[in-house]
C-alpha cells in the first residue's frame, strides 16, 4: 500500500510485523522501552486502550517526524473479566490453558495511531472458544511451542489453534495481535484528517 506518510511500527512482535507487511504496507520498526502496568480498576478493553496509548505517548513530541505515523498495539486475553498476561514459565502456561479449556474468552487489541498533532486509538474484540483440552495436549503444546511471549499462553496460528479452537467470533488476525481490516480502515481515515 502506498501512503503519504512513513509508517513506524512500535512493536517488536514478529506477528504484528508479519501482518502489517502482508497488508502491503512498507514500514520501519522503532522500539521504546516501557512497562505494561495499568491501573487495577480498568477492565477489558479499557486496559488494551490504556496500554496502546501509553506505548504511543512514550515517544516524546520531538521524537516524531512530521512525515510519520507511529502505530502501537497491545493485545490482552480476558477470561471472565480477568486478564491473562504472558506466562512467566511452563507451569503458568499450563495453568492458563487449563483455565481456557472448554470455555469462551475474549482477545482484545488496542491500537493507537499517532503523528505530530494527531492521535487516534481504538480497540477490537474477538471471542475465542476452546474445546476441552487434555492434559497431554496442553503439555505437548507448551513443551514444543514455548508460548511465553503470548498473552493467554497460546498463539492461535500455532498447533494449539489448529487442534483446540472450535470457533471464533470476530477477527482471526486480531487474535494474532493486529485487527488488520479495522487497522486498514482507520489508517485510511487517519491520513485524510
Backbone as a printed PyTorch tensor [residue, N CA C, xyz], in Angstrom:
tensor([[[  0.8530,  -1.1940,   0.0000],
         [  0.0000,   0.0000,   0.0000],
         [  0.8830,   1.2360,   0.0000]],

        [[  0.5360,   2.1780,  -0.8060],
         [  1.2810,   3.4370,  -0.8450],
         [  0.5510,   4.4620,   0.0150]],

        [[  1.2520,   5.0180,   0.9750],
         [  0.6680,   6.0600,   1.8190],
         [  1.5800,   7.2660,   1.7850]],

        [[  0.9870,   8.4180,   2.1200],
         [  1.7330,   9.6740,   2.0120],
         [  2.6970,   9.8860,   3.1720]],

        [[  2.5680,   9.1070,   4.2200],
         [  3.4560,   9.2450,   5.3740],
         [  4.2300,   7.9550,   5.5970]],

        [[  5.3630,   8.0980,   6.2570],
         [  6.1590,   6.9230,   6.6140],
         [  5.5110,   6.2450,   7.8160]],

        [[  5.3510,   4.9400,   7.7450],
         [  4.7510,   4.1970,   8.8470],
         [  5.8570,   3.6280,   9.7200]],

        [[  5.6920,   3.8380,  11.0240],
         [  6.6140,   3.2900,  12.0160],
         [  5.8030,   2.3670,  12.9130]],

        [[  6.1690,   1.1050,  12.9650],
         [  5.5270,   0.1610,  13.8720],
         [  6.3650,   0.0860,  15.1400]],

        [[  5.7620,   0.4920,  16.2480],
         [  6.4750,   0.4840,  17.5290],
         [  6.1420,  -0.8150,  18.2580]],

        [[  6.5750,  -1.9150,  17.6620],
         [  6.3040,  -3.2360,  18.2390],
         [  7.3990,  -4.2120,  17.8170]],

        [[  7.8680,  -4.9690,  18.7800],
         [  8.8570,  -5.9980,  18.4870],
         [  8.2100,  -7.3250,  18.1370]],

        [[  6.8840,  -7.3740,  18.1230],
         [  6.1700,  -8.6240,  17.8450],
         [  6.3790,  -9.0660,  16.4000]],

        [[  6.9600, -10.2530,  16.2010],
         [  7.1260, -10.7330,  14.8270],
         [  5.7900, -10.9520,  14.1250]],

        [[  4.7530, -11.2680,  14.8900],
         [  3.4330, -11.4880,  14.2850],
         [  2.8470, -10.1720,  13.7720]],

        [[  2.9740,  -9.1100,  14.5510],
         [  2.4710,  -7.8060,  14.0800],
         [  3.2520,  -7.3390,  12.8590]],

        [[  4.5560,  -7.5330,  12.8820],
         [  5.3750,  -7.1310,  11.7430],
         [  4.9730,  -7.9110,  10.4890]],

        [[  4.7440,  -9.2020,  10.6520],
         [  4.3350, -10.0530,   9.5260],
         [  2.9880,  -9.5950,   8.9660]],

        [[  2.0230,  -9.3320,   9.8510],
         [  0.6880,  -8.9470,   9.3980],
         [  0.7070,  -7.6090,   8.6700]],

        [[  1.4210,  -6.6290,   9.2110],
         [  1.4780,  -5.3200,   8.5640],
         [  2.1580,  -5.4210,   7.1950]],

        [[  3.1980,  -6.2560,   7.1060],
         [  3.8690,  -6.4690,   5.8160],
         [  2.9350,  -7.1610,   4.8260]],

        [[  2.1880,  -8.1530,   5.3090],
         [  1.2640,  -8.8730,   4.4190],
         [  0.0920,  -8.0020,   3.9860]],

        [[ -0.1970,  -6.9500,   4.7610],
         [ -1.2300,  -5.9900,   4.3530],
         [ -0.7260,  -5.1180,   3.1980]],

        [[  0.5790,  -5.1880,   2.9220],
         [  1.1420,  -4.4270,   1.8140],
         [  1.7610,  -3.1070,   2.2090]],

        [[  1.8720,  -2.8570,   3.5130],
         [  2.4720,  -1.6000,   3.9660],
         [  3.9790,  -1.7420,   4.1120]],

        [[  4.6750,  -0.6870,   3.7240],
         [  6.1130,  -0.5970,   3.9840],
         [  6.2650,   0.1930,   5.2760]],

        [[  7.1330,  -0.2690,   6.1530],
         [  7.2620,   0.3770,   7.4500],
         [  8.6330,   0.0990,   8.0340]],

        [[  8.9830,   0.8790,   9.0290],
         [ 10.1700,   0.6150,   9.8260],
         [  9.7100,   0.2820,  11.2400]],

        [[ 10.5670,  -0.3690,  11.9870],
         [ 10.2670,  -0.7140,  13.3790],
         [ 11.1080,   0.1670,  14.2730]],

        [[ 10.4630,   0.8090,  15.2380],
         [ 11.1730,   1.6220,  16.2260],
         [ 10.6030,   1.2690,  17.5980]],

        [[ 11.4680,   0.7890,  18.4660],
         [ 11.0090,   0.3270,  19.7740],
         [ 11.3280,   1.3420,  20.8560]],

        [[ 10.4730,   1.3690,  21.8570],
         [ 10.6380,   2.2470,  23.0120],
         [ 10.3950,   1.3850,  24.2440]],

        [[ 11.3370,   1.4160,  25.1670],
         [ 11.1810,   0.6210,  26.3890],
         [ 10.0750,   1.2120,  27.2610]],

        [[  9.3660,   0.3480,  27.9390],
         [  8.3110,   0.8010,  28.8480],
         [  7.6870,  -0.3880,  29.5430]],

        [[  7.0260,  -0.1200,  30.6520],
         [  6.3760,  -1.2140,  31.3790],
         [  4.9490,  -1.3870,  30.8670]],

        [[  4.3550,  -2.5060,  31.2370],
         [  2.9810,  -2.7900,  30.8140],
         [  2.0460,  -2.7960,  32.0130]],

        [[  2.3460,  -1.9800,  33.0040],
         [  1.4690,  -1.8590,  34.1700],
         [  0.2850,  -0.9650,  33.8270]],

        [[ -0.8330,  -1.2130,  34.4880],
         [ -2.0380,  -0.4190,  34.2710],
         [ -2.8000,  -0.3140,  35.5880]],

        [[ -3.6380,   0.7070,  35.7420],
         [ -4.4210,   0.8500,  36.9740],
         [ -5.3530,  -0.3440,  37.1890]],

        [[ -5.4390,  -0.8160,  38.4090],
         [ -6.2070,  -2.0310,  38.7150],
         [ -7.7030,  -1.9040,  38.4490]],

        [[ -8.2360,  -0.6820,  38.4650],
         [ -9.6840,  -0.5200,  38.2860],
         [-10.1150,  -0.6820,  36.8230]],

        [[ -9.1660,  -0.6640,  35.8920],
         [ -9.5190,  -0.8000,  34.4760],
         [ -9.9040,  -2.2400,  34.1520]],

        [[-10.8180,  -2.4000,  33.2040],
         [-11.2880,  -3.7220,  32.7980],
         [-11.2380,  -3.8640,  31.2790]],

        [[-10.9470,  -5.0790,  30.8260],
         [-11.0630,  -5.4510,  29.4160],
         [-10.5010,  -4.4520,  28.4260]],

        [[-11.4010,  -3.9350,  27.5840],
         [-10.9910,  -3.0160,  26.5150],
         [-10.3090,  -1.7710,  27.0670]],

        [[-10.6900,  -1.3490,  28.2810],
         [-10.0460,  -0.1730,  28.8880],
         [ -8.5490,  -0.4130,  29.0790]],

        [[ -8.1860,  -1.6490,  29.4420],
         [ -6.7730,  -1.9860,  29.6540],
         [ -6.0160,  -1.9410,  28.3350]],

        [[ -6.5670,  -2.5680,  27.3070],
         [ -5.9090,  -2.5860,  25.9910],
         [ -5.7300,  -1.1640,  25.4630]],

        [[ -6.7530,  -0.3210,  25.6480],
         [ -6.6860,   1.0660,  25.1970],
         [ -5.6370,   1.8440,  25.9880]],

        [[ -5.6330,   1.6680,  27.2950],
         [ -4.6560,   2.3460,  28.1520],
         [ -3.2310,   1.9930,  27.7380]],

        [[ -2.9750,   0.6980,  27.5050],
         [ -1.6160,   0.2440,  27.1960],
         [ -1.1380,   0.7060,  25.8150]],

        [[ -2.0090,   0.6700,  24.8160],
         [ -1.5590,   1.1250,  23.4850],
         [ -1.3100,   2.6250,  23.4920]],

        [[ -2.1240,   3.3920,  24.2450],
         [ -1.8930,   4.8380,  24.3580],
         [ -0.5920,   5.1090,  25.1060]],

        [[ -0.3640,   4.3490,  26.1620],
         [  0.8620,   4.5200,  26.9530],
         [  2.0940,   4.2950,  26.0700]],

        [[  2.0320,   3.2790,  25.2160],
         [  3.1400,   2.9970,  24.3120],
         [  3.3360,   4.1370,  23.3090]],

        [[  2.2370,   4.6980,  22.8200],
         [  2.3330,   5.7970,  21.8530],
         [  2.8840,   7.0600,  22.5090]],

        [[  2.4490,   7.3170,  23.7350],
         [  2.8810,   8.5210,  24.4370],
         [  4.3030,   8.4080,  24.9790]],

        [[  4.8820,   7.2170,  24.9160],
         [  6.2870,   7.0380,  25.3200],
         [  7.2180,   7.7820,  24.3660]],

        [[  6.7260,   8.0620,  23.1610],
         [  7.5030,   8.8500,  22.1980],
         [  7.2540,  10.3290,  22.4740]],

        [[  8.2880,  11.0470,  22.8000],
         [  8.1560,  12.4890,  23.0150],
         [  7.8060,  13.1610,  21.6940]],

        [[  7.1210,  14.2940,  21.7860],
         [  6.6910,  15.0230,  20.5820],
         [  7.8730,  15.3140,  19.6490]],

        [[  9.0370,  15.6450,  20.2310],
         [ 10.2000,  15.9720,  19.3850],
         [ 10.8570,  14.7320,  18.7670]],

        [[ 10.3860,  13.5320,  19.1440],
         [ 10.8950,  12.3020,  18.5220],
         [ 10.0930,  11.9260,  17.2830]],

        [[  8.9860,  12.6100,  17.0690],
         [  8.1270,  12.3230,  15.9160],
         [  8.5150,  13.2130,  14.7550]],

        [[  8.6820,  12.6010,  13.5950],
         [  8.9330,  13.3880,  12.3940],
         [  7.5930,  13.7790,  11.7750]],

        [[  7.5190,  14.9310,  11.1230],
         [  6.2410,  15.3830,  10.5530],
         [  5.6740,  14.4300,   9.4980]],

        [[  6.5390,  13.6150,   8.8940],
         [  6.0670,  12.7340,   7.8170],
         [  5.8080,  11.3020,   8.3020]],

        [[  5.6540,  11.1170,   9.6290],
         [  5.4990,   9.7620,  10.1870],
         [  4.1400,   9.5350,  10.8360]],

        [[  3.7300,   8.2750,  10.7850],
         [  2.6270,   7.7770,  11.6180],
         [  3.2090,   6.6320,  12.4400]],

        [[  3.0570,   6.7280,  13.7470],
         [  3.5130,   5.6430,  14.6200],
         [  2.3150,   4.7870,  14.9840]],

        [[  2.4780,   3.4800,  14.8690],
         [  1.4320,   2.5270,  15.2480],
         [  1.9160,   1.7620,  16.4740]],

        [[  1.1040,   1.7900,  17.5300],
         [  1.3720,   0.9580,  18.7050],
         [  0.1680,   0.0530,  18.9200]],

        [[  0.4080,  -1.0760,  19.5750],
         [ -0.6850,  -2.0140,  19.8270],
         [ -0.4060,  -2.8150,  21.0930]],

        [[ -1.4700,  -3.2700,  21.7240],
         [ -1.3500,  -4.1700,  22.8670],
         [ -2.5290,  -5.1280,  22.8440]],

        [[ -2.2500,  -6.4060,  22.9960],
         [ -3.2840,  -7.4350,  22.9660],
         [ -3.3980,  -8.0810,  24.3360]],

        [[ -4.6270,  -8.1800,  24.8220],
         [ -4.8630,  -8.8370,  26.1080],
         [ -5.8570,  -9.9750,  25.9300]],

        [[ -5.7820, -10.9340,  26.8290],
         [ -6.7130, -12.0630,  26.8520],
         [ -7.5180, -11.9610,  28.1400]],

        [[ -8.8520, -11.9850,  28.0150],
         [ -9.7400, -11.8580,  29.1830],
         [-10.5950, -13.1070,  29.3300]],

        [[-10.5690, -13.6700,  30.5160],
         [-11.4370, -14.7950,  30.8650],
         [-12.2850, -14.3330,  32.0360]],

        [[-13.5770, -14.1460,  31.7730],
         [-14.4900, -13.6660,  32.8250],
         [-13.9580, -12.4100,  33.5090]],

        [[-13.5670, -11.4330,  32.7400],
         [-13.0600, -10.1480,  33.2420],
         [-11.6860, -10.2230,  33.9010]],

        [[-11.0770, -11.3880,  33.9350],
         [ -9.7160, -11.4910,  34.4610],
         [ -8.7440, -11.4940,  33.2890]],

        [[ -7.6930, -10.6930,  33.4080],
         [ -6.7100, -10.6040,  32.3280],
         [ -5.6340, -11.6590,  32.5260]],

        [[ -5.4060, -12.4570,  31.4680],
         [ -4.3490, -13.4610,  31.4860],
         [ -3.1680, -12.8880,  30.7100]],

        [[ -2.1120, -12.5470,  31.4100],
         [ -0.9350, -11.9540,  30.7870],
         [ -0.0700, -13.0260,  30.1400]],

        [[  1.1440, -12.6710,  29.8000],
         [  2.0910, -13.6450,  29.2570],
         [  2.5650, -14.5400,  30.4000]],

        [[  2.5820, -15.8520,  30.2010],
         [  3.0320, -16.7410,  31.2780],
         [  4.5350, -16.6030,  31.5270]],

        [[  4.9010, -16.6570,  32.7940],
         [  6.3150, -16.4840,  33.1630],
         [  7.1140, -17.7680,  32.9800]],

        [[  6.4170, -18.9280,  32.9940],
         [  7.1280, -20.2040,  32.9390],
         [  6.1770, -21.3050,  32.4730]],

        [[  6.6890, -22.5210,  32.4200],
         [  5.9140, -23.6730,  31.9450],
         [  4.6650, -23.8910,  32.7860]],

        [[  4.8120, -23.8050,  34.0940],
         [  3.6790, -24.0660,  34.9910],
         [  2.5500, -23.0560,  34.7570]],

        [[  2.9230, -21.7860,  34.5960],
         [  1.9020, -20.7570,  34.3510],
         [  1.2190, -20.9680,  33.0050]],

        [[  1.9870, -21.3330,  31.9860],
         [  1.4070, -21.5560,  30.6570],
         [  0.4120, -22.7180,  30.7020]],

        [[  0.7830, -23.7890,  31.3720],
         [ -0.1160, -24.9460,  31.5010],
         [ -1.3710, -24.5560,  32.2630]],

        [[ -1.2080, -23.8330,  33.3710],
         [ -2.3560, -23.4210,  34.1790],
         [ -3.3110, -22.5260,  33.3820]],

        [[ -2.7580, -21.6170,  32.5680],
         [ -3.6120, -20.7390,  31.7500],
         [ -4.4350, -21.5400,  30.7610]],

        [[ -3.7840, -22.4670,  30.0610],
         [ -4.5080, -23.2660,  29.0710],
         [ -5.5330, -24.1760,  29.7300]],

        [[ -5.2420, -24.6520,  30.9200],
         [ -6.2400, -25.4390,  31.6490],
         [ -7.4690, -24.5920,  31.9640]],

        [[ -7.2460, -23.3320,  32.2980],
         [ -8.3670, -22.4310,  32.5970],
         [ -9.1630, -22.0800,  31.3380]],

        [[ -8.4760, -21.9550,  30.1940],
         [ -9.1590, -21.6220,  28.9460],
         [ -9.8860, -22.8270,  28.3370]],

        [[ -9.4590, -24.0260,  28.7010],
         [-10.0120, -25.2620,  28.1420],
         [-11.5300, -25.3460,  28.3390]],

        [[-12.2390, -25.5950,  27.2290],
         [-13.6860, -25.7750,  27.2750],
         [-14.4800, -24.4960,  27.4960]],

        [[-13.8240, -23.3430,  27.3820],
         [-14.5050, -22.0810,  27.6760],
         [-14.3270, -21.0670,  26.5460]],

        [[-15.1550, -20.0160,  26.6440],
         [-15.0260, -18.8590,  25.7560],
         [-14.2080, -17.7950,  26.4800]],

        [[-13.3200, -17.1320,  25.7470],
         [-12.6330, -15.9690,  26.2990],
         [-12.5890, -14.8890,  25.2260]],

        [[-12.1710, -13.7150,  25.6220],
         [-12.0800, -12.5950,  24.6820],
         [-10.6290, -12.1990,  24.4790]],

        [[-10.2920, -11.8870,  23.2390],
         [ -8.9820, -11.3170,  22.9170],
         [ -9.2450,  -9.8990,  22.4310]],

        [[ -8.6470,  -8.9410,  23.1170],
         [ -8.8850,  -7.5330,  22.8130],
         [ -7.5510,  -6.8760,  22.4650]],

        [[ -7.5110,  -6.2370,  21.3150],
         [ -6.3140,  -5.4990,  20.9140],
         [ -6.6440,  -4.0160,  20.8770]],

        [[ -5.8010,  -3.2460,  21.5510],
         [ -5.8790,  -1.8010,  21.4540],
         [ -4.8220,  -1.3390,  20.4660]],

        [[ -5.1910,  -0.4080,  19.5940],
         [ -4.2600,   0.1140,  18.5890],
         [ -4.2980,   1.6330,  18.6600]],

        [[ -3.1310,   2.2310,  18.5690],
         [ -3.0330,   3.6910,  18.5740],
         [ -2.2630,   4.1570,  17.3420]],

        [[ -2.7950,   5.1780,  16.6860],
         [ -2.1370,   5.8340,  15.5600],
         [ -1.7510,   7.2300,  16.0320]],

        [[ -0.4940,   7.5870,  15.8460],
         [ -0.0400,   8.8970,  16.3120],
         [  0.8750,   9.5390,  15.2840]],

        [[  0.6330,  10.8080,  15.0300],
         [  1.5500,  11.6110,  14.2310],
         [  1.6550,  12.9640,  14.9260]],

        [[  2.4280,  13.8790,  14.3760],
         [  2.5490,  15.1810,  15.0220],
         [  1.1830,  15.8600,  15.0080]],

        [[  0.6670,  16.1040,  16.1920],
         [ -0.6120,  16.8010,  16.3100],
         [ -1.8550,  15.9530,  16.1580]],

        [[ -1.7180,  14.6650,  15.8760],
         [ -2.9030,  13.7960,  15.7130],
         [ -2.7240,  12.5110,  16.5040]],

        [[ -3.8620,  12.0090,  16.9760],
         [ -3.8430,  10.8450,  17.8570],
         [ -5.1810,  10.1360,  17.7060]],

        [[ -5.1600,   8.8320,  17.4460],
         [ -6.4140,   8.0590,  17.3450],
         [ -6.1630,   6.6950,  17.9570]],

        [[ -7.0650,   6.2660,  18.8490],
         [ -6.9360,   4.9420,  19.4650],
         [ -8.2690,   4.2160,  19.3730]],

        [[ -8.2060,   2.8940,  19.2050],
         [ -9.4160,   2.0770,  19.1140],
         [ -9.1100,   0.6620,  19.5950]],

        [[-10.1560,  -0.0910,  19.8400],
         [ -9.9790,  -1.4980,  20.2260],
         [-10.8050,  -2.3910,  19.3090]],

        [[-10.3990,  -3.6430,  19.2530],
         [-11.1450,  -4.6610,  18.5200],
         [-11.1940,  -5.9120,  19.3970]],

        [[-12.3390,  -6.5760,  19.4230],
         [-12.5220,  -7.7360,  20.3080],
         [-12.9430,  -8.9630,  19.5040]],

        [[-12.3360, -10.0950,  19.8160],
         [-12.6840, -11.3720,  19.1950],
         [-12.9940, -12.3780,  20.2960]],

        [[-14.0930, -13.0990,  20.1460],
         [-14.4190, -14.1850,  21.0810],
         [-13.7860, -15.4700,  20.5670]],

        [[-13.0980, -16.1850,  21.4520],
         [-12.4210, -17.4320,  21.0880],
         [-12.9890, -18.5500,  21.9580]],

        [[-13.3620, -19.6650,  21.3170],
         [-13.9320, -20.8160,  22.0260],
         [-12.9760, -21.9990,  21.9220]],

        [[-12.4120, -22.3920,  23.0500],
         [-11.5750, -23.5870,  23.0890],
         [-12.4350, -24.8080,  23.3690]],

        [[-12.1490, -25.9210,  22.7150],
         [-12.7550, -27.1860,  23.1070],
         [-12.0550, -27.6490,  24.3840]],

        [[-12.5510, -28.7020,  25.0100],
         [-11.8750, -29.2390,  26.1900],
         [-10.5380, -29.8280,  25.7660]],

        [[ -9.4920, -29.4230,  26.4440],
         [ -8.1350, -29.8490,  26.1030],
         [ -7.6300, -30.8340,  27.1460]],

        [[ -7.0570, -31.9400,  26.6880],
         [ -6.4910, -32.9060,  27.6290],
         [ -5.1810, -32.3690,  28.2000]],

        [[ -4.7880, -32.9240,  29.3250],
         [ -3.5100, -32.5350,  29.9390],
         [ -2.3630, -32.8050,  28.9740]],

        [[ -2.4480, -33.9160,  28.2320],
         [ -1.3890, -34.2700,  27.2810],
         [ -1.2930, -33.2400,  26.1490]],

        [[ -2.4520, -32.8000,  25.6510],
         [ -2.4820, -31.7990,  24.5810],
         [ -1.8360, -30.4990,  25.0480]],

        [[ -2.2110, -30.0560,  26.2320],
         [ -1.6760, -28.8040,  26.7820],
         [ -0.1690, -28.9080,  26.9850]],

        [[  0.2760, -30.0000,  27.5940],
         [  1.7040, -30.1680,  27.8620],
         [  2.5120, -30.2720,  26.5670]],

        [[  1.9720, -30.9870,  25.5840],
         [  2.6490, -31.1000,  24.2850],
         [  2.8380, -29.7080,  23.6790]],

        [[  1.7710, -28.9090,  23.6980],
         [  1.8550, -27.5680,  23.1100],
         [  2.8930, -26.7070,  23.8380]],

        [[  2.8020, -26.6510,  25.1510],
         [  3.7060, -25.7960,  25.9190],
         [  5.1530, -26.2490,  25.7390]],

        [[  5.3880, -27.5500,  25.7580],
         [  6.7570, -28.0600,  25.6490],
         [  7.3610, -27.8620,  24.2610]],

        [[  6.5360, -27.9290,  23.2280],
         [  7.0510, -27.8130,  21.8650],
         [  7.0290, -26.3860,  21.3110]],

        [[  6.1060, -25.5520,  21.8020],
         [  5.9570, -24.2000,  21.2270],
         [  6.3730, -23.0850,  22.1860]],

        [[  6.5280, -23.4080,  23.4590],
         [  7.0150, -22.4570,  24.4720],
         [  6.3780, -21.0640,  24.3050]],

        [[  5.0690, -20.9610,  24.5690],
         [  4.3400, -19.7200,  24.2750],
         [  4.4610, -18.6420,  25.3620]],

        [[  5.6650, -18.3920,  25.8160],
         [  5.8500, -17.4640,  26.9390],
         [  5.7900, -15.9940,  26.5260]],

        [[  5.7890, -15.7280,  25.2250],
         [  5.6980, -14.3380,  24.7710],
         [  4.2920, -13.9910,  24.3060]],

        [[  3.3090, -14.8420,  24.6620],
         [  1.9520, -14.6450,  24.1610],
         [  0.9590, -14.4950,  25.3070]],

        [[  0.1620, -13.4360,  25.2460],
         [ -0.9000, -13.2470,  26.2300],
         [ -1.8200, -14.4660,  26.2180]],

        [[ -2.1730, -14.9370,  27.3940],
         [ -3.0370, -16.1100,  27.4890],
         [ -2.3120, -17.4270,  27.3140]],

        [[ -1.0320, -17.3690,  26.9540],
         [ -0.2330, -18.5820,  26.8520],
         [ -0.4360, -19.4050,  25.5920]],

        [[ -0.9520, -18.7660,  24.5190],
         [ -1.0930, -19.5260,  23.2680],
         [ -1.0630, -18.5900,  22.0680]],

        [[ -0.7480, -19.1720,  20.9080],
         [ -0.8340, -18.4700,  19.6340],
         [ -1.8380, -19.1960,  18.7490]],

        [[ -2.8610, -18.4930,  18.2990],
         [ -3.9250, -19.1280,  17.5060],
         [ -3.3830, -19.7230,  16.2100]],

        [[ -2.2940, -19.1480,  15.6770],
         [ -1.7240, -19.6030,  14.4080],
         [ -0.8570, -20.8460,  14.5780]],

        [[ -0.6440, -21.2660,  15.8240],
         [  0.1950, -22.4300,  16.1050],
         [ -0.6590, -23.6910,  16.2530]],

        [[ -0.0080, -24.7970,  16.5320],
         [ -0.6430, -26.1140,  16.6120],
         [ -1.8840, -26.1280,  17.5010]],

        [[ -1.8180, -25.4570,  18.6440],
         [ -2.9590, -25.4750,  19.5740],
         [ -4.1990, -24.8560,  18.9400]],

        [[ -4.0000, -23.8580,  18.0890],
         [ -5.1330, -23.2550,  17.3940],
         [ -5.7680, -24.2090,  16.4020]],

        [[ -4.9270, -24.9880,  15.7420],
         [ -5.4250, -25.9460,  14.7550],
         [ -6.2240, -27.0770,  15.3920]],

        [[ -5.7850, -27.5470,  16.5580],
         [ -6.4260, -28.7190,  17.1660],
         [ -7.3600, -28.3800,  18.3150]],

        [[ -7.2610, -27.1580,  18.8680],
         [ -8.0040, -26.8780,  20.0860],
         [ -9.0790, -25.8160,  20.0160]],

        [[ -9.0890, -25.0000,  18.9680],
         [-10.0820, -23.9210,  18.9170],
         [-11.2670, -24.3550,  18.0640]],

        [[-12.4540, -24.3290,  18.6830],
         [-13.6710, -24.7430,  17.9840],
         [-14.1900, -23.6690,  17.0440]],

        [[-14.2100, -22.4160,  17.5480],
         [-14.6900, -21.3310,  16.6960],
         [-14.2300, -20.0040,  17.2740]],

        [[-14.2900, -18.9900,  16.4130],
         [-14.0550, -17.6240,  16.8670],
         [-15.1720, -16.7490,  16.3120]],

        [[-15.4540, -15.6670,  17.0130],
         [-16.4020, -14.6650,  16.5410],
         [-15.6370, -13.3450,  16.5050]],

        [[-15.3540, -12.8700,  15.2930],
         [-14.5630, -11.6580,  15.1400],
         [-13.3480, -11.9270,  14.2750]],

        [[-12.3740, -11.0460,  14.3770],
         [-11.1930, -11.1050,  13.5250],
         [-10.1750, -12.1350,  14.0150]],

        [[ -9.8240, -13.0660,  13.1450],
         [ -8.7580, -14.0380,  13.4330],
         [ -7.4320, -13.3170,  13.6510]],

        [[ -7.1560, -12.3270,  12.8030],
         [ -5.8720, -11.6350,  12.8770],
         [ -5.7520, -10.7920,  14.1420]],

        [[ -6.8930, -10.3590,  14.6840],
         [ -6.8880,  -9.6680,  15.9700],
         [ -6.3070, -10.5790,  17.0580]],

        [[ -6.6290, -11.8560,  16.9910],
         [ -6.1150, -12.8080,  17.9850],
         [ -4.6040, -12.9700,  17.8080]],

        [[ -4.1160, -12.8290,  16.6000],
         [ -2.6710, -12.8690,  16.3510],
         [ -1.9780, -11.5960,  16.8400]],

        [[ -2.7550, -10.5100,  17.0480],
         [ -2.1620,  -9.3050,  17.6040],
         [ -2.4140,  -8.0170,  16.8540]],

        [[ -3.1470,  -8.0930,  15.7270],
         [ -3.4170,  -6.8720,  14.9670],
         [ -4.7350,  -7.0340,  14.2000]],

        [[ -5.7430,  -6.2190,  14.5000],
         [ -7.0130,  -6.3080,  13.7660],
         [ -6.8550,  -5.6620,  12.3840]],

        [[ -6.3970,  -6.4310,  11.4280],
         [ -5.9120,  -5.8970,  10.1530],
         [ -6.9720,  -5.1260,   9.3600]],

        [[ -8.1750,  -5.6520,   9.2340],
         [ -9.2040,  -4.9650,   8.4380],
         [ -9.5550,  -3.6300,   9.0770]],

        [[ -9.7410,  -3.6260,  10.3930],
         [-10.0640,  -2.3750,  11.1050],
         [ -8.8890,  -1.3980,  11.0140]],

        [[ -7.6680,  -1.8900,  11.1860],
         [ -6.4940,  -1.0270,  11.1040],
         [ -6.3960,  -0.3830,   9.7220]],

        [[ -6.6510,  -1.1380,   8.6820],
         [ -6.5800,  -0.6140,   7.3220],
         [ -7.5520,   0.5560,   7.1440]],

        [[ -8.7860,   0.3880,   7.6300],
         [ -9.7830,   1.4540,   7.5220],
         [ -9.3850,   2.6690,   8.3530]],

        [[ -8.9140,   2.4140,   9.5730],
         [ -8.5290,   3.5210,  10.4610],
         [ -7.3330,   4.2920,   9.8950]],

        [[ -6.3810,   3.5850,   9.2930],
         [ -5.2380,   4.2640,   8.6750],
         [ -5.6860,   5.1650,   7.5240]],

        [[ -6.6130,   4.6700,   6.7010],
         [ -7.1170,   5.4890,   5.5900],
         [ -7.7660,   6.7630,   6.1160]],

        [[ -8.5970,   6.6160,   7.1560],
         [ -9.2660,   7.7740,   7.7470],
         [ -8.2570,   8.7300,   8.3660]],

        [[ -7.2740,   8.1830,   9.0650],
         [ -6.2680,   8.9980,   9.7450],
         [ -5.4940,   9.8520,   8.7520]],

        [[ -5.2190,   9.2970,   7.5910],
         [ -4.4660,  10.0190,   6.5620],
         [ -5.2850,  11.1530,   5.9400]],

        [[ -6.6280,  11.0420,   6.0210],
         [ -7.4950,  12.0930,   5.4640],
         [ -7.5710,  13.3160,   6.3710]],

        [[ -7.4280,  13.0950,   7.6820],
         [ -7.6610,  14.1690,   8.6580],
         [ -6.6390,  15.2900,   8.5270]]])
